[in-house]
Amino acid sequence: MPPRRPVRERKANNYAANQFADLDAILGEVADISDGVSIEEEYDDEDFAVTAIAEEEADPDDEVLSEVAPTDEEEGGEGEADEQLGDISIAGSEDEAEGGAGTGRPSRVGRPERQREVKDIGKLPIFDERGSRPLTGRDYQYTRGIPEVHHMGGKETRLLYSIGPGTEDVIAHIKDRDIWDLEPALPTRQPQTDGTNGLSYSHFYPEEKRKKEVEEGWKWFDAVGCQAFSEHQSIVKLSPDEGEKLLPFSRAPEMAFIEGPIGEQKLFHLAPNSSVNIKEAWSTDPKARRGTEAWVINCGAEITSLQWIPNQPGLSQYLCVVVNPKEYDEPEERDYENSLGFVPNKAFRTCAQIWEFKRLPCPEGQGSRPDYTHPPVLRFVLSWDWGEVRWIKWCPVPRKLDTELQDGAIHLGLMGGVWADGKLRVLEVAITPDLTSPITYQHYSAAAFEARPPNTIITCLTWISPTQIGAGTAIGTVGIWDLERALAAKPTTANPIPWFYHTVQTSFILNISASYPSRPTFLTTLGIDGHTRLTNILHPTCDSAYAPRVRVAQRPLAWHDVCQCSLSTEENFDLRAHLLRLFWRTGMLARFGGLATDIAVSPVHPFVLASTVDGTVFAMNPMRRIREHKTRSWQQMWFSAEWRRGVGELAYEADADGDVEMRDDADDPPAAEPSPATANSHNQPDPASTHGAPLVRFMLGYKLQKSILDQDSRPNNTKEGVLFTTVHEPKTAVTQVDWNPNLCCGTWAAAGMGSGLLRVEDIGLD
């Protein structure tokens, strides 16, 4: 029997070959670049393979090592070869220095000392640009910069990989954790004596940064923007008779809803453009939450866009509402020649409603309650001739606004929007109230800034800074425009060219969100093919990451600044989070009973609102679940709304053979015009008339519950590989939700529904 060979003399088996040999070969080629050639000269922006840093400057670590390491004379000196081998002894073991084909690792002999800086990069996993494992023969491979992180490691390791090693980031994370980590699902109006709870801005967005944006961020508007908007933005005042034709109130039916304790629910009737306080519905229930009050408003049609206007510290709060303008129109003949989602649509006159809510005075830094002695009123109506409104977003950057200007106008700020004609526009909204009418109608015939890239249309938008606004397109590109430069150019009516225009998705972009305010250079885009991508606009080609693909692409997308993550939804009714540094991973936060329609986050607290197609709205705090993956997060159902058709109004019809055919064009039966005395009455009406009209039922008082995210709790909606979901009535869905972004009213929440009802309530805790 031959003698056993020593371990050091054995050759490595094939299965022990280094899986990062290709990466080392690339590093070896880059390390051979001469000192006189820079990386910028050798590679352009498209070549973003993992490379070593070649600089002419001396590394401070090299100076320290030169003082500690022995010289050639002290070692006995072997000449230049020993210099090179001395570097290898630092980089790895003796086996790595010997190299050879048997070890699966190329020899390190002959590499410069700068190679020592990237010696540990071989320990990191490498992928292709989509995040998959590299294929054979790939020329370029990517590294994420950190090792794979699953459910291993302690809290310190997870904190390092999720938040980062920066001292300012760790401090901000700890401060936010100490304030809100123990709150389960709803915010509180006042802070505790120990500094916990309450309302405040994220510590990732410190006070000095906010002050700087307030003082310096809007200097461009005083220098260029104010004059440009006044000169090139055309505004016409409309008479009340002209303005009323824009609103759906003349054709909208009366809406009826019931609310209250089980067995004692009261019936309310709401005429269009009217509101009611639901306090009386709960007055007979001794177990009802103290001060259960909320406003329910009939906006006339399905609510398609909803947003509180920021930078309003006064006693008046404004809510911008957009409804479906074609809900009561005759269905148009379908255009089969053009794809309406990818081409400009027909332009017609539409509008946006701005409702005014009053609040009670409160000390600075505390949340205020709504003033229920003053009912909400429709204060302003903004109209235009650019077609249906697809998106509306008000600029969220803090700003000192003179609520009442010298000429008596009310300044609301900058409003960005996307219309059906495929253009992105920015409007400066300052309204002078009409003293002769309770509603002021203001028509915009021309915008100072409007843009549309060639051969496509704008599909979504996001604010990045006071001067930068970004938008996604139908062909997967993202453009960013500089408002200061565009408004200062002559003429301003021309289509401005974006300073940033890159392809980030393969097709239609459903939604885009900037990581404002702490990381505004990172954009998250959601494609119609189910891919979610994070892109750094400073390096869009090489600095990007993909999240796991979803099978059913959905529109909700939001940036959560306190948790430093992007929130989205998936087809399993889950709310998921993608941390900025671990974007390729998916963290499940909550599970709903239906597909989500909207997500709302707040700049003054970490709580999240989510609405679904089954008529429910959930609130939750994702902080603890993101920090500790084994923790089950709490979910609080704010309310559930169920809409039903009128009796006799069937959603299907049977033919002579008995076959049932669903009908989706059944309109609501015409309702009689209510008298002023009974427009908002909750008296018991005639049962026959009640059953014949559509009805909405509100359910409140749900218990706080822990979310269950295991496999058994998933909805059983797959059969033979096909995904099945429940189809709810369109008017049952809660289509839009939003938190009030103003610090004084941060606990106010608004929810718009497919039935046209709008619910506004202060859901904060004492």
C-alpha positions in Angstrom: 0.0 0.0 0.0 1.6 3.3 -1.0 2.4 5.7 1.8 -0.2 8.5 2.6 0.8 11.8 1.1 0.9 14.8 3.4 -2.1 17.1 3.3 -0.2 20.1 2.0 0.9 18.0 -1.0 -2.6 16.9 -2.1 -4.3 18.5 -5.1 -7.7 20.0 -4.6 -10.6 18.1 -6.0 -12.7 19.6 -8.7 -15.6 20.3 -6.4 -13.2 22.5 -4.3 -12.5 24.8 -7.2 -12.9 28.5 -6.3 -16.3 29.7 -7.6 -14.9 33.3 -7.8 -12.1 32.4 -10.2 -13.5 34.5 -13.0 -13.8 37.5 -10.7 -10.2 37.1 -9.7 -9.1 36.9 -13.3 -10.9 40.2 -14.0 -9.3 41.8 -11.0 -5.9 40.5 -12.2 -6.4 42.1 -15.5 -7.4 45.4 -14.0 -4.6 45.4 -11.5 -2.1 45.3 -14.4 -3.1 48.7 -15.6 -0.1 51.0 -15.6 0.2 53.9 -13.2 0.0 56.4 -16.0 -3.5 55.3 -17.2 -6.6 56.1 -15.1 -9.8 54.1 -14.8 -11.8 56.8 -16.5 -9.5 56.7 -19.6 -9.6 52.9 -19.8 -13.3 52.3 -19.2 -16.4 54.4 -20.0 -19.6 54.5 -18.0 -21.0 51.4 -19.7 -18.2 49.2 -18.5 -19.0 48.8 -14.8 -17.4 45.4 -14.0 -16.0 45.0 -10.6 -12.6 46.7 -10.7 -9.7 47.6 -8.4 -9.0 51.2 -7.7 -5.9 52.4 -9.4 -4.7 55.8 -8.0 -1.4 57.5 -8.0 -1.7 58.7 -4.4 0.0 56.8 -1.7 -2.3 54.9 0.7 -1.9 55.8 4.4 -2.1 52.1 5.2 0.9 51.5 3.0 2.9 54.0 5.1 1.9 52.3 8.3 2.8 48.9 7.0 6.2 50.2 5.7 7.1 51.3 9.3 6.1 48.0 10.8 7.1 45.5 8.1 10.8 44.4 8.1 13.1 45.6 5.3 14.8 43.3 2.8 18.1 43.6 4.8 16.4 42.6 8.0 14.8 39.6 6.4 18.0 38.4 4.7 16.8 40.0 1.5 15.7 38.0 -1.5 15.4 40.9 -3.9 12.3 42.0 -5.8 10.6 38.6 -5.7 10.4 38.8 -1.9 8.8 42.2 -2.1 6.0 40.7 -4.2 5.6 37.7 -2.0 5.6 39.9 1.1 2.3 41.4 -0.2 0.9 37.9 -0.7 1.5 37.0 2.9 -0.8 39.8 3.9 -3.5 39.0 1.3 -3.9 35.3 2.0 -2.5 32.0 3.1 0.5 30.2 1.8 -1.6 28.0 -0.4 -3.2 31.1 -2.0 0.3 32.5 -2.7 1.4 29.3 -4.4 -1.7 29.3 -6.7 -1.8 26.9 -9.6 -4.4 25.1 -11.5 -5.0 22.6 -8.8 -6.3 25.2 -6.3 -8.7 26.8 -8.6 -7.3 30.2 -7.8 -4.8 32.1 -10.1 -1.4 33.0 -8.7 -1.1 36.3 -7.0 2.6 36.7 -7.8 3.4 39.8 -9.8 0.4 41.8 -8.7 0.9 45.4 -7.4 0.4 46.3 -3.8 -2.9 48.1 -4.6 -4.4 44.6 -5.1 -4.5 44.3 -1.3 -7.4 46.7 -1.1 -9.7 44.4 -3.0 -8.5 41.1 -1.6 -11.8 40.6 0.4 -14.1 41.2 -2.6 -13.7 37.6 -3.6 -15.6 36.7 -0.5 -18.7 38.5 -1.8 -21.3 36.9 -4.0 -21.5 38.0 -7.6 -24.6 38.2 -9.9 -25.8 39.4 -13.2 -27.6 42.7 -13.5 -31.0 41.1 -12.7 -29.7 39.7 -9.4 -29.4 36.1 -10.7 -26.4 33.9 -10.4 -23.9 34.5 -13.2 -24.2 32.4 -16.4 -21.3 30.7 -18.1 -19.4 32.9 -20.4 -20.6 36.2 -19.0 -18.2 39.1 -19.5 -19.4 41.3 -16.7 -20.5 40.4 -13.3 -21.7 42.5 -10.4 -21.3 42.5 -6.7 -23.8 43.9 -4.2 -21.1 45.1 -1.9 -22.2 43.1 1.2 -22.5 39.3 1.7 -25.8 37.4 1.5 -27.9 38.2 4.5 -30.8 35.8 5.3 -32.0 35.1 8.9 -28.5 34.6 10.3 -26.4 36.9 12.5 -27.3 38.9 15.5 -29.0 42.3 15.8 -25.7 44.1 15.3 -25.0 42.3 12.1 -28.5 43.0 10.8 -28.3 46.6 11.8 -25.0 47.0 10.0 -26.3 45.5 6.7 -29.7 47.2 6.8 -28.9 50.7 8.2 -25.2 50.9 7.4 -22.0 51.6 9.2 -22.4 55.4 9.2 -22.6 57.0 12.7 -25.2 59.5 11.6 -27.4 56.7 10.2 -27.2 54.5 13.3 -27.9 57.4 15.6 -31.0 58.4 13.5 -32.2 54.8 13.6 -31.8 54.5 17.3 -33.6 57.8 18.0 -36.6 56.9 15.8 -36.7 53.4 17.4 -36.8 54.9 20.9 -39.7 57.1 20.0 -42.1 54.9 18.0 -40.9 51.3 18.3 -43.4 50.3 21.0 -46.5 51.9 19.4 -48.5 49.1 17.8 -50.6 50.5 15.0 -51.9 54.1 15.5 -50.1 57.4 16.2 -50.5 59.5 19.3 -51.2 63.2 19.4 -49.0 64.2 22.3 -45.5 62.9 23.3 -45.0 61.2 26.7 -42.9 62.7 29.5 -40.0 60.4 28.6 -40.0 61.6 25.0 -41.6 58.6 23.4 -44.6 58.7 21.1 -46.1 61.8 19.6 -45.4 63.5 16.3 -42.1 64.5 14.9 -40.0 64.3 11.7 -37.7 61.5 10.9 -34.2 61.8 12.4 -32.9 60.8 9.0 -34.2 64.3 8.0 -32.7 66.4 10.8 -33.9 69.9 11.7 -30.8 71.7 10.2 -31.5 70.1 6.8 -35.2 71.2 7.0 -34.2 74.8 7.9 -31.7 74.8 5.0 -34.4 73.7 2.5 -36.8 76.3 3.8 -34.2 79.2 3.7 -32.2 78.2 0.6 -34.3 75.7 -1.3 -36.9 78.3 -2.5 -34.6 81.1 -3.5 -35.0 80.1 -7.1 -38.7 80.7 -6.9 -38.2 84.2 -5.6 -35.6 84.9 -8.3 -37.1 83.1 -11.4 -40.1 81.0 -10.6 -42.6 83.6 -9.3 -42.2 85.9 -12.3 -42.2 83.0 -14.8 -45.4 81.5 -13.4 -47.2 84.9 -13.3 -46.2 85.6 -17.0 -46.7 82.2 -18.6 -49.5 80.6 -16.5 -52.9 81.7 -17.8 -55.7 81.8 -15.3 -59.4 82.6 -15.9 -62.1 83.1 -13.3 -65.3 81.2 -14.0 -68.7 82.2 -13.0 -70.7 79.9 -10.6 -73.0 78.8 -13.5 -70.0 77.8 -15.6 -68.2 76.1 -12.7 -71.2 74.0 -11.7 -71.2 72.3 -15.0 -67.7 70.9 -14.3 -68.8 69.1 -11.1 -70.7 65.8 -11.1 -73.2 67.0 -8.5 -76.0 67.8 -11.0 -76.0 64.2 -12.2 -74.9 62.3 -9.1 -77.5 60.5 -7.1 -78.1 60.8 -3.4 -75.9 58.4 -1.4 -77.2 56.4 1.6 -75.1 54.7 4.2 -75.6 53.1 7.6 -73.3 53.2 10.6 -73.5 52.6 14.3 -73.5 49.8 16.9 -74.7 46.4 15.8 -78.5 46.3 15.9 -78.8 50.0 16.3 -77.3 51.3 13.1 -78.7 54.6 11.8 -79.4 55.5 8.2 -77.9 58.6 6.7 -78.7 60.3 3.3 -76.1 62.4 1.7 -76.9 64.7 -1.2 -73.9 65.6 -3.5 -71.6 68.3 -2.2 -72.8 67.7 1.4 -71.3 66.2 4.6 -72.4 64.8 7.8 -70.8 64.0 11.2 -71.3 60.4 12.3 -71.2 61.2 16.0 -75.0 60.8 16.4 -74.7 57.2 15.1 -72.6 56.2 18.2 -74.3 58.4 20.8 -76.3 55.5 22.2 -73.5 53.0 22.5 -71.8 53.2 26.0 -68.9 51.1 24.8 -68.1 53.4 21.8 -64.8 55.1 21.8 -64.9 58.5 23.4 -65.4 61.2 20.9 -66.1 59.0 18.0 -66.5 61.6 15.3 -65.7 61.7 11.6 -66.8 63.6 8.5 -68.4 61.7 5.6 -68.7 63.6 2.4 -70.4 62.8 -0.9 -68.0 63.9 -3.7 -70.4 62.8 -6.4 -68.3 60.1 -8.2 -65.5 57.6 -7.8 -62.5 59.2 -6.2 -59.4 58.6 -8.3 -56.9 60.9 -6.6 -56.6 62.2 -3.0 -54.0 64.2 -1.2 -53.7 66.6 1.7 -51.9 69.8 0.7 -48.6 70.2 2.7 -47.1 73.3 4.3 -50.4 74.5 5.9 -49.7 75.2 9.6 -52.8 77.4 10.0 -56.3 76.5 11.3 -57.5 75.7 7.8 -56.4 72.3 6.2 -57.0 71.6 2.5 -57.7 68.3 0.9 -57.4 67.9 -2.9 -59.9 65.4 -4.4 -60.2 64.3 -8.1 -63.2 62.2 -9.2 -63.9 60.1 -12.3 -65.3 62.7 -14.8 -66.9 60.0 -17.1 -68.8 58.0 -14.5 -72.2 59.3 -15.6 -71.3 59.7 -19.3 -72.4 57.4 -22.1 -69.8 54.8 -22.8 -67.7 55.8 -25.8 -67.0 53.5 -28.7 -63.8 51.6 -28.1 -60.8 52.6 -30.2 -59.2 49.3 -31.4 -56.6 51.0 -33.6 -54.7 52.7 -30.8 -53.6 51.5 -27.4 -54.9 54.2 -25.1 -52.4 53.5 -22.4 -49.5 54.4 -24.7 -50.8 57.3 -26.7 -52.3 60.7 -25.8 -56.0 60.5 -25.1 -58.7 63.0 -26.1 -58.6 66.2 -24.2 -61.7 67.6 -22.5 -62.5 69.8 -19.5 -62.0 68.3 -16.0 -61.5 69.6 -12.5 -60.2 69.0 -9.0 -62.0 69.8 -5.8 -60.3 71.4 -2.8 -62.1 70.9 0.5 -61.4 73.0 3.6 -61.4 71.6 7.1 -61.0 73.5 10.3 -58.9 72.4 13.3 -58.7 73.4 16.9 -55.8 75.4 18.3 -53.1 73.3 19.9 -49.6 73.8 21.5 -46.6 73.6 19.2 -45.4 70.1 18.6 -48.7 68.4 19.4 -51.5 67.1 17.3 -54.7 69.0 16.9 -58.3 67.7 16.7 -60.7 68.7 13.9 -63.2 71.4 14.7 -66.5 69.6 14.3 -68.4 72.8 14.8 -67.4 73.9 11.4 -68.5 71.5 8.6 -66.1 71.0 5.7 -66.8 73.1 2.7 -65.9 72.9 -1.0 -63.8 76.0 -1.1 -62.0 75.9 -4.6 -62.5 74.1 -7.9 -59.5 74.0 -10.3 -60.3 73.2 -13.9 -58.4 72.7 -17.2 -58.9 71.5 -20.8 -56.2 68.7 -20.8 -58.3 65.6 -20.2 -58.6 63.3 -17.3 -56.2 63.7 -14.4 -54.0 60.7 -13.9 -51.8 61.9 -11.1 -51.6 64.9 -8.8 -48.8 65.4 -6.3 -48.1 68.6 -4.3 -44.5 69.6 -3.7 -43.7 68.1 -0.2 -40.6 70.3 0.4 -41.0 72.4 3.5 -41.7 76.1 2.8 -42.8 79.2 4.6 -46.0 80.2 2.8 -47.9 83.4 3.3 -51.3 81.9 3.6 -53.0 85.2 3.1 -51.1 87.2 0.5 -51.2 91.0 0.2 -53.9 90.8 -2.6 -56.0 88.5 -0.5 -55.1 85.3 -2.4 -54.6 82.0 -0.6 -51.3 80.4 -1.6 -51.3 76.6 -1.7 -48.0 75.9 -3.3 -46.8 74.0 -6.4 -48.9 71.2 -7.8 -47.5 68.6 -10.3 -49.8 66.6 -12.4 -50.1 64.1 -15.2 -53.0 64.4 -17.6 -54.6 62.1 -20.2 -52.9 64.0 -23.0 -49.6 62.5 -21.8 -48.0 65.7 -20.5 -46.4 66.6 -17.2 -47.4 70.0 -15.9 -46.5 72.1 -12.8 -49.0 74.7 -11.6 -48.5 77.4 -9.0 -51.8 77.5 -7.1 -52.7 80.9 -5.5 -56.4 81.5 -5.3 -58.3 84.7 -4.6 -61.6 83.8 -3.0 -64.8 84.9 -4.8 -66.7 87.0 -2.3 -70.0 86.5 -4.2 -70.0 82.7 -4.2 -69.1 80.1 -1.5 -67.0 78.2 -4.2 -64.2 79.8 -6.2 -63.8 78.4 -9.7 -60.4 78.9 -11.3 -59.6 77.7 -14.8 -56.0 77.1 -16.1 -55.8 77.5 -19.9 -52.0 77.3 -20.0 -49.2 76.1 -17.7 -45.8 77.7 -17.3 -44.1 74.3 -17.3 -45.3 71.3 -19.4 -43.2 68.5 -20.9 -43.6 65.2 -22.7 -40.8 63.1 -24.2 -41.1 62.2 -27.9 -42.9 59.1 -29.0 -44.3 58.3 -25.6 -46.5 59.7 -22.8 -45.9 60.5 -19.1 -47.5 57.9 -16.8 -46.5 59.0 -13.2 -44.5 61.6 -11.4 -42.5 62.3 -8.2 -41.0 65.3 -6.5 -37.2 65.1 -5.8 -36.5 68.7 -4.6 -38.0 72.1 -5.0 -36.5 72.4 -8.5 -36.4 68.8 -9.6 -39.4 66.8 -10.7 -39.2 63.3 -12.1 -41.6 61.3 -14.2 -42.0 57.8 -15.7 -43.1 57.0 -19.2 -45.0 54.3 -21.1 -41.8 53.0 -22.7 -39.9 52.4 -19.4 -37.8 55.6 -19.4 -37.5 58.1 -16.5 -36.9 61.8 -17.1 -36.0 64.5 -14.5 -36.5 68.2 -15.3 -34.9 71.2 -13.6 -37.8 73.7 -13.1 -35.4 76.7 -12.6 -33.6 76.1 -15.8 -36.8 75.3 -17.8 -38.6 78.4 -16.5 -35.6 80.7 -17.1 -35.3 79.5 -20.7 -36.8 81.5 -23.6 -39.4 80.7 -24.7 -40.9 78.7 -21.8 -43.7 77.3 -24.0 -41.2 75.0 -25.8 -41.0 71.3 -24.7 -38.1 71.4 -22.1 -35.4 68.8 -22.3 -34.8 66.8 -19.2 -31.2 66.7 -17.8 -31.7 63.1 -16.9 -33.3 60.6 -19.3 -32.6 56.9 -19.0 -34.3 53.6 -19.5 -34.9 51.9 -16.2 -37.8 49.5 -17.0 -38.5 47.3 -20.0 -42.1 48.6 -20.4 -44.8 50.8 -18.9 -43.9 52.4 -15.6 -46.9 52.2 -13.2 -45.4 54.2 -10.4 -42.3 56.1 -9.4 -41.2 57.2 -6.0 -38.2 59.3 -4.9 -36.6 58.5 -1.5 -37.3 62.0 -0.3 -36.4 63.6 2.1 -33.3 61.7 3.3 -32.2 59.9 0.0 -33.7 62.0 -2.8 -31.2 60.7 -5.4 -32.6 57.1 -5.2 -35.7 56.4 -7.4 -37.9 53.4 -7.1 -39.8 52.4 -10.2 -42.5 49.8 -10.6 -43.0 48.3 -14.1 -46.1 46.7 -15.5 -44.1 43.5 -16.0 -43.8 43.1 -12.2 -40.2 44.3 -11.7 -39.4 46.8 -9.0 -36.1 48.6 -9.5 -34.0 51.0 -7.3 -31.9 53.4 -9.3 -29.4 56.0 -8.2 -29.7 59.0 -10.5 -26.0 59.9 -9.9 -24.9 56.5 -11.4 -28.0 55.1 -13.1 -26.1 52.4 -15.1 -24.1 50.8 -12.4 -25.8 51.7 -9.2 -29.2 49.9 -9.3 -30.9 46.9 -7.9 -33.9 44.7 -8.6 -36.5 43.4 -6.1 -38.1 40.0 -6.5 -40.6 40.1 -9.3 -44.3 39.9 -8.6 -46.8 38.0 -10.8 -49.5 40.7 -10.7 -48.1 44.2 -11.0 -49.9 46.7 -8.8 -49.8 50.4 -8.5 -49.1 51.1 -4.8 -45.6 52.3 -4.0 -44.2 54.5 -1.3 -41.0 55.5 0.4 -40.9 55.0 4.2 -38.3 57.4 5.5 -38.2 56.3 9.1 -37.5 52.7 8.1 -35.4 53.6 5.1 -37.3 51.2 2.8 -39.7 51.2 -0.1 -43.2 49.7 0.4 -45.2 47.9 -2.2 -47.8 45.1 -2.5 -48.0 41.8 -4.2 -50.7 39.4 -5.5 -50.8 37.4 -2.3 -52.4 40.5 -0.6 -49.1 41.1 1.3 -47.5 44.4 2.1 -43.8 44.1 1.6 -40.7 46.2 2.3 -37.4 46.6 0.5 -34.7 48.1 2.6 -32.4 50.5 0.8 -29.3 48.5 1.4 -31.0 45.1 1.0 -33.3 46.0 -1.9 -33.2 42.5 -3.5 -34.7 41.0 -0.4 -38.4 41.0 0.5 -39.7 41.6 4.0 -43.4 40.8 4.6 -45.0 43.2 6.9 -48.8 42.5 6.8 -51.4 40.6 5.0 -54.8 41.9 3.9 -58.1 40.4 2.7 -57.8 41.6 -0.9 -55.6 43.3 -3.4 -54.3 46.7 -2.2 -55.3 49.9 -4.0 -53.2 52.5 -2.2 -50.5 53.0 0.4 -50.0 56.1 2.5 -47.0 57.1 4.6 -46.5 60.2 6.7 -43.5 62.5 7.2 -44.3 63.0 10.9 -44.7 59.4 12.1 -43.9 55.9 10.9 -47.5 54.5 10.6 -48.8 53.1 7.3 -52.3 53.2 5.9 -53.3 50.6 3.2 -56.6 50.4 1.4 -58.0 47.3 -0.4 -60.5 46.4 -3.1 -62.8 44.7 -0.5 -63.5 48.0 1.2 -61.1 47.8 4.2 -58.4 50.2 5.5 -55.6 49.0 7.7 -53.1 50.9 9.8 -49.9 49.4 11.2 -46.4 50.3 12.4 -43.7 48.4 10.4 -40.7 49.5 12.5 -40.4 46.5 14.8 -41.1 43.9 12.1 -38.4 45.4 9.9 -35.9 45.5 12.8 -36.7 42.0 14.1 -37.9 39.6 11.5 -39.3 37.1 14.0 -41.7 39.7 15.5 -45.3 39.7 14.3 -46.5 43.2 13.6 -49.9 44.5 14.8 -52.7 45.4 12.3 -55.6 47.7 13.1 -58.5 47.9 10.8 -59.7 51.5 10.7 -63.0 50.7 9.0 -64.6 48.5 6.4 -67.2 49.7 3.8 -69.5 47.5 1.8 -71.5 48.8 -1.1 -74.5 47.0 -2.6 -76.6 47.5 -5.6 -80.2 48.5 -5.3 -82.8 45.8 -5.0 -84.0 45.0 -8.6 -80.8 46.2 -10.1 -79.0 42.9 -10.9 -75.5 42.6 -12.1 -76.5 39.8 -14.5 -79.3 38.8 -16.8 -80.4 35.5 -18.2 -81.2 34.8 -21.8 -84.0 32.6 -23.2 -81.7 29.5 -22.9 -81.1 30.2 -19.2 -77.5 31.2 -19.7 -76.4 33.9 -17.2 -74.4 36.8 -18.6 -72.7 39.4 -16.3 -73.4 43.0 -17.0 -70.9 45.7 -16.1 -72.8 48.7 -17.6 -75.6 48.8 -15.1 -76.0 52.3 -13.9 -77.5 53.4 -10.7 -81.2 54.1 -10.8 -82.1 57.8 -10.9 -82.8 59.1 -7.5 -85.2 61.8 -6.6 -83.8 65.1 -5.7 -83.8 65.4 -1.9 -85.4 68.3 -0.2 -83.2 70.6 1.9 -84.8 69.4 5.1 -83.9 65.8 4.4 -80.7 66.1 2.4 -78.5 65.0 5.3 -81.1 63.4 7.5 -80.7 60.1 9.4 -84.4 59.5 10.0 -85.9 56.2 9.0 -87.1 56.5 5.4 -89.6 54.4 3.5 -88.2 50.9 3.4 -89.2 50.5 -0.3 -87.3 53.5 -1.3 -84.3 52.4 0.8 -84.1 49.0 -0.7 -84.4 50.3 -4.2 -81.3 52.5 -4.0 -77.6 51.6 -3.5 -76.4 51.5 0.0 -73.1 51.6 1.9 -72.5 50.0 5.3 -69.6 51.2 7.5 -68.3 48.8 10.1 -66.0 50.1 12.9 -64.7 49.0 16.3 -62.3 46.2 15.1 -59.9 44.8 17.6 -56.1 45.1 17.3 -54.7 41.9 15.9 -51.4 40.4 15.0 -50.6 39.7 11.4 -50.2 36.1 10.4 -47.7 35.7 7.6 -47.1 31.9 7.4 -47.9 29.8 4.4 -51.1 28.4 5.9 -52.6 31.9 6.2 -52.2 32.7 2.5 -55.5 32.9 0.6 -56.2 29.6 -1.2 -56.5 31.3 -4.6 -54.4 29.0 -6.8 -55.6 25.9 -8.6 -53.5 24.0 -11.1 -51.0 26.9 -11.3 -53.8 29.5 -12.1 -54.2 32.5 -9.8 -57.8 33.2 -8.7 -58.9 36.3 -6.8 -62.3 37.5 -5.7 -63.9 40.1 -7.9 -65.5 42.8 -5.8 -67.9 45.5 -6.9 -65.9 48.5 -8.1 -67.8 50.8 -5.8 -66.9 48.7 -2.8 -63.2 49.5 -3.1 -61.5 52.1 -1.0 -59.5 53.6 -3.8 -57.3 56.3 -2.1 -55.9 56.9 1.4 -53.7 59.7 2.7 -52.2 61.0 6.0 -52.2 64.7 6.7 -48.5 65.7 6.3 -48.7 68.8 8.5 -47.2 68.4 11.9 -50.2 70.0 13.6 -52.6 67.5 12.1 -50.5 64.4 11.5 -53.1 62.0 13.0 -55.8 63.0 10.4 -56.5 60.4 7.8 -58.6 60.5 4.7 -60.1 57.7 2.6 -61.8 58.0 -0.8 -64.1 55.3 -2.1 -65.4 54.0 -5.4 -68.9 55.0 -4.3 -67.9 58.6 -4.2 -67.9 58.9 -0.4 -65.0 60.5 1.4 -64.2 59.8 5.0 -62.0 62.1 7.1 -61.2 61.2 10.7 -58.7 61.9 13.4 -57.6 58.4 14.3 -54.8 59.4 16.7 -54.7 58.2 20.3 -54.5 60.5 23.3 
